[in-house]
Amino acid sequence: MEGMSRLGNVNWPRTLLLTGGGAFVGLLLLVGIGYATTDIPDVNESATATTTRILYADGSELGRSGTENRVPVEITAVPIHVQRAVLAAEDRGFYTEPGISPKGIARALFTNVRGGGSIQQGGSTITQQYAKNAFLSQERTYTRKVKEAFIALKLSRTVEKDQILEDYLNTIYFGRQAAGIEVASQTYFGVPVDQLTVAQGAVLASSIRSPATLDPQKHPEAAQDRWDYVLDGMVEKGWLDPAERQAQVYPPVLKVGEGPGARNNDLSGPKGHVITAVLEELGDRGFSGGRGLVVTTTVRRQAQDAAVAAVQKVIGDKSGPEDLQGALVSVQPGTGEVVAYYGGASGTGFDFANQGAGRQPGSSFKPYVMAEALAQGKSLKTRLDGESPKQFPGAEVQNFGNKDFGSVDVVQATKDSINTAYFELGLMVGPPKVADIAHGAGIPERAPLAGPDGRTNGSISLGGYEVRVIDQAIGFATFANKGIPAEAFLVKKIQGDRGDTIYEAKPRPRPAAFSEAVAADATFAMQAVVQDGTGRGARLDGGRPAAGKTGTSSDNKDAWFVGFTPQLSTAVWLGYPTPKTIRLDGVEVTGGGFSTRIWKAYMDIAMKGLPVQQFPPPANIGKQAEPPPPPPPPPPPVTVFTTSPAPIPSEIPVQTEAPTMGPVPILPPPILNSPAPARSPQRPPPPRSPSPSRSPSPSPSVSSPAA
């Protein structure tokens, strides 16, 4: 009691004020000592001449980025509207602040503390950015951050603001191996910096934050969003008249390698896409590609060489807008390490492996339908109706060659890529559920294919959901990894200019997309595709087990084969830059032909030296479904399959898959009392499956063959 009464008599407000005041004085003292003892060091060589070495996984050199490519200019050569665009993008209070932004630092510290320790967010002024680039390393530690702040404070008090801005503009990296504002101007627009317009200056300013992921050619939408932010900031600061802002139009930007300031020798050929993808990933992780780093990638040299050789043996190495293109991505199940990456013949052109929204995958999307069915307790022995043609609410679906398979189980429907059976299965389990399980497996979540009511359309079951090649490689790796997905990555380790490791990849576990039993049964069905189905051209040497799925979009515009072993998942795509029917040697191409040849040629080499591993046995989950009752009478038919691929030459592995669906028109709800169309007298039809309670709305653009 005595102790409590003594505590109760304490004057707490006065005590706290004295304690807080003492702490504040102590903090000021520490800041003063830090400022007084901090000297501005010599400028790093990397601030004036930089190069980043990019290595294969074995340490041999894959290429370089950010080679010395800098032409310093005085601040008077940089138009005032370009200077202001940079300030609007990076530091709107540059001329009034003391070199640091206390609010920005506090915000960054709060975010970083919540994030768990290492520096995750900057809060840096232009002076701080220059201090880091010119005097310090890129290590992401609190110690470097404190040094950066003290150097920035001292610079702000001892160096004119115009000089700091000039030095900053001459050292900052703008992407495309362009260091400094003058080379960036030549690289992106082909003109010296003093000729840049307001719109052009805003483009360059908007790229500073993340040059790789804000490149106008590679990421036009993100680049324009940032451009708008810069121009709006100029209006907010009174540097640009609102009427003049409204008149601005995003300017045309030269392609990579076209500008007189470009230095892109390292980007020529297929490896250019690998280097660009690495630089994008560096940007995502907060590192500049032009800062003298040593980057070890996950790419294996033997596998990469095999990928290039396999694709170019079939389609050559042309890269024009009328030339047939190919892409291949190979990843390691469980980790997501990208082992090989082929995005096209020209590394300065469009990356067909990992750019844009993707292409329609055709029947190579069917395994996600099967996985959802298994997850709902259905069996590989579940009976489906393989009749062709077959009426569904709003559409008629046909098999390749209009072949009628009758009653089939899920294994045969997968092996022979039977469109009518899989469309039925997709409706049975629910198209939105198919989309969900695909997202869980690693397919990015974009707007699903939907009808007027917004519900996911049944055509997703036949490949009506656009995907990229890297997406499919990751999605099928989830099957190989017992249902657990992994995020794809290329950057395994980053070392600074002193050889110290400043970043090392640590794959983060993700929740399972489906159970190990589902993965085992689905893999069993996909093994049948390779053993004696549409993908038998992908059989590997030495009897090594493989599983996969072919795919061909409508009118044979995209040809896929995606397959895996326990150690490697690889997706192959063929198509034209502007989608049109694929022809090789006068023959229409499907996923069961040339795509399987490329996959096999690559995998036989990439798998050399790896032990032969067997897939787990099927789990035999679920129960055989009873034949369902017939559905209500369908509406008048709308034929959606009008194209059949020409036969494959004898030297190419024969396949029986064709495009699954063509464009499906948006139709009004079916009239349930309309008479059914006349049936073929060949034989009585098998029982039909029940129609779902709500019929999916067909999509205006769905395609996928039964390859």
Secondary structure as GFF3:
##gff-version 3
##sequence-region A 1 707
A	DSSP	alpha_helix	2	8	.	.	.	ID=ss1
A	DSSP	alpha_helix	12	37	.	.	.	ID=ss2
A	DSSP	three_ten_helix	45	47	.	.	.	ID=ss3
A	DSSP	beta_strand	52	55	.	.	.	ID=ss4
A	DSSP	beta_strand	61	65	.	.	.	ID=ss5
A	DSSP	three_ten_helix	75	77	.	.	.	ID=ss6
A	DSSP	alpha_helix	80	90	.	.	.	ID=ss7
A	DSSP	alpha_helix	102	115	.	.	.	ID=ss8
A	DSSP	alpha_helix	126	135	.	.	.	ID=ss9
A	DSSP	alpha_helix	142	158	.	.	.	ID=ss10
A	DSSP	alpha_helix	161	171	.	.	.	ID=ss11
A	DSSP	alpha_helix	181	189	.	.	.	ID=ss12
A	DSSP	three_ten_helix	193	195	.	.	.	ID=ss13
A	DSSP	alpha_helix	198	207	.	.	.	ID=ss14
A	DSSP	alpha_helix	220	236	.	.	.	ID=ss15
A	DSSP	alpha_helix	242	246	.	.	.	ID=ss16
A	DSSP	three_ten_helix	265	267	.	.	.	ID=ss17
A	DSSP	alpha_helix	271	284	.	.	.	ID=ss18
A	DSSP	beta_strand	294	297	.	.	.	ID=ss19
A	DSSP	alpha_helix	301	315	.	.	.	ID=ss20
A	DSSP	beta_strand	325	331	.	.	.	ID=ss21
A	DSSP	beta_strand	338	342	.	.	.	ID=ss22
A	DSSP	three_ten_helix	362	365	.	.	.	ID=ss23
A	DSSP	alpha_helix	366	375	.	.	.	ID=ss24
A	DSSP	beta_strand	384	385	.	.	.	ID=ss25
A	DSSP	beta_strand	390	392	.	.	.	ID=ss26
A	DSSP	beta_strand	395	397	.	.	.	ID=ss27
A	DSSP	three_ten_helix	400	402	.	.	.	ID=ss28
A	DSSP	beta_strand	407	408	.	.	.	ID=ss29
A	DSSP	alpha_helix	410	415	.	.	.	ID=ss30
A	DSSP	alpha_helix	419	429	.	.	.	ID=ss31
A	DSSP	alpha_helix	431	441	.	.	.	ID=ss32
A	DSSP	three_ten_helix	458	462	.	.	.	ID=ss33
A	DSSP	alpha_helix	469	480	.	.	.	ID=ss34
A	DSSP	beta_strand	491	495	.	.	.	ID=ss35
A	DSSP	beta_strand	501	504	.	.	.	ID=ss36
A	DSSP	alpha_helix	516	532	.	.	.	ID=ss37
A	DSSP	three_ten_helix	536	538	.	.	.	ID=ss38
A	DSSP	three_ten_helix	541	543	.	.	.	ID=ss39
A	DSSP	beta_strand	547	552	.	.	.	ID=ss40
A	DSSP	three_ten_helix	554	556	.	.	.	ID=ss41
A	DSSP	beta_strand	558	564	.	.	.	ID=ss42
A	DSSP	beta_strand	569	575	.	.	.	ID=ss43
A	DSSP	beta_strand	583	584	.	.	.	ID=ss44
A	DSSP	beta_strand	587	588	.	.	.	ID=ss45
A	DSSP	alpha_helix	594	606	.	.	.	ID=ss46
###
